[in-house]
Amino acid sequence: MAETNAPEDKQFSIQKIYTKDISFETPNAPKIFTNKWEPKVDFNLGTNLDTLEDGLFEVTLTVTVTVTTQETTAYLVEVVQAGIFSLSGFSDQEMGPMFGSFCPNVLFPYAREVVSDLVSKGGFPQLILAPVNFDAIYAQHLQQAQKDSPAPDKLN
């Protein structure tokens, strides 16, 4: 009789997606609305992971956008989009990509929508953020971590 090794039962589910924090500032209003609109966009992303209990995790994605025009800040928007995810049956090696790429990929469309709405409600032309390749960002993060880690001492 042939033996087969069944793969572990991997389970992933989204428990909740929510906006955790929002900030929108127009420090130079109303004067900024009289300037010629030549926007320069600075876009930053960050993620964070908190363990809530065994198998239950909160992943947050922070999206920060600063737009300047003619050297003057037009607006600054920051959105912290969060999700509670249930994961079980994944190896430690698989958990990194789940938290560093897969979960942020789930959260980004929600954050993108909030940013777009806030910018429009702030009186500015609509801003639609381009899609983000979180797989590439995660791979780059791993490469940088390997580069930054000190080499083990050689035994003499």
C-alpha positions in Angstrom: 0.0 0.0 0.0 1.4 3.4 -1.0 1.6 6.1 1.7 0.7 9.7 0.8 1.6 12.6 2.9 -1.4 15.0 2.9 -0.4 18.7 2.9 -1.1 20.6 6.1 -4.5 22.1 6.3 -3.7 25.8 5.6 -6.4 28.2 6.4 -6.6 32.0 5.7 -9.6 34.2 6.3 -10.3 37.9 6.6 -12.1 38.6 9.8 -12.4 42.4 9.5 -11.2 45.3 7.3 -11.3 48.8 8.7 -9.8 52.2 8.5 -7.8 52.7 11.7 -6.6 56.3 11.3 -7.1 59.1 8.8 -5.3 62.5 8.5 -5.8 65.1 5.8 -4.2 68.5 6.0 -4.2 71.5 3.7 -1.7 73.8 5.5 -1.7 76.5 2.9 -5.5 76.8 2.2 -7.1 78.8 0.9 -4.1 80.5 -0.9 -3.1 77.1 -2.4 -6.3 77.1 -4.6 -5.2 80.3 -6.3 -1.8 78.9 -7.4 -1.1 77.2 -10.7 -1.7 73.5 -10.3 1.6 71.7 -11.0 1.6 68.8 -8.5 4.5 66.8 -7.4 3.5 63.7 -5.5 5.6 62.0 -2.8 4.2 58.5 -1.9 5.2 56.3 1.0 4.0 52.9 2.3 4.6 51.1 5.6 3.2 48.0 7.2 2.9 46.7 10.7 1.9 43.4 12.3 0.4 42.8 15.7 -0.5 39.3 17.0 -3.9 39.5 18.7 -4.1 35.9 19.8 -2.9 32.5 18.5 -3.7 32.5 14.8 -5.3 35.9 14.8 -3.3 39.0 13.5 -3.8 42.6 12.8 -2.0 43.9 9.7 -1.9 47.6 9.1 -0.9 49.4 5.9 0.0 53.1 6.2 -0.2 55.1 3.0 1.2 58.6 3.2 0.9 61.1 0.2 2.3 64.6 0.2 1.5 66.8 -2.7 3.4 70.0 -3.4 2.9 72.6 -6.1 5.5 75.3 -6.8 7.5 74.3 -3.7 4.4 74.8 -1.5 2.6 71.9 0.3 -0.9 71.5 -1.2 -2.0 68.7 1.0 -0.8 65.8 3.1 -3.0 62.7 3.5 -2.2 59.6 5.6 -4.4 56.6 5.9 -3.9 53.6 8.1 -5.9 50.8 6.7 -6.1 47.7 8.9 -7.3 44.1 8.7 -7.7 41.3 11.1 -6.7 38.0 9.5 -6.9 34.5 10.7 -4.0 32.2 9.6 -3.3 28.6 10.5 -1.3 25.8 9.1 1.4 28.0 7.4 5.1 27.4 8.0 7.2 30.2 9.5 8.7 30.7 6.0 5.2 31.1 4.5 4.1 33.6 7.2 6.5 36.3 6.1 5.1 36.6 2.5 1.6 36.4 3.9 2.1 39.4 6.2 4.6 41.2 4.0 2.8 40.9 0.7 -0.5 39.0 0.6 -2.3 40.9 3.4 -1.1 44.4 2.3 -2.4 43.5 -1.2 -5.8 42.9 0.3 -5.7 46.2 2.2 -4.3 48.5 -0.5 -7.5 48.9 -2.6 -9.4 50.1 0.5 -6.6 52.6 1.4 -6.5 53.8 -2.2 -10.2 54.5 -2.2 -10.0 56.4 1.1 -7.1 58.5 -0.2 -9.0 59.3 -3.4 -12.1 60.3 -1.5 -10.2 62.5 1.0 -8.3 64.4 -1.8 -11.5 65.0 -3.7 -13.4 66.2 -0.6 -10.4 68.5 0.2 -11.1 70.4 -3.0 -8.3 69.0 -5.1 -8.3 67.1 -8.4 -8.9 63.4 -7.9 -5.8 61.3 -7.0 -5.8 57.7 -8.0 -2.8 55.8 -6.7 -1.2 53.3 -9.1 -1.3 49.6 -8.1 1.6 48.5 -5.9 3.6 45.3 -6.4 3.9 44.1 -2.8 5.7 40.9 -3.8 8.5 43.0 -5.2 8.6 45.3 -2.2 8.7 42.3 0.2 11.5 40.7 -1.9 13.4 44.0 -1.8 12.9 44.1 2.0 14.3 40.6 2.4 17.4 41.5 0.3 18.0 44.6 2.3 17.7 42.7 5.6 20.2 40.1 4.4 22.6 42.8 3.3 22.3 44.6 6.6 22.8 41.6 8.8 26.3 41.1 10.0 28.2 38.1 8.6 28.8 35.3 11.1 32.2 35.3 12.7 34.6 32.7 11.2 36.0 30.1 13.6 39.8 30.0 13.7 
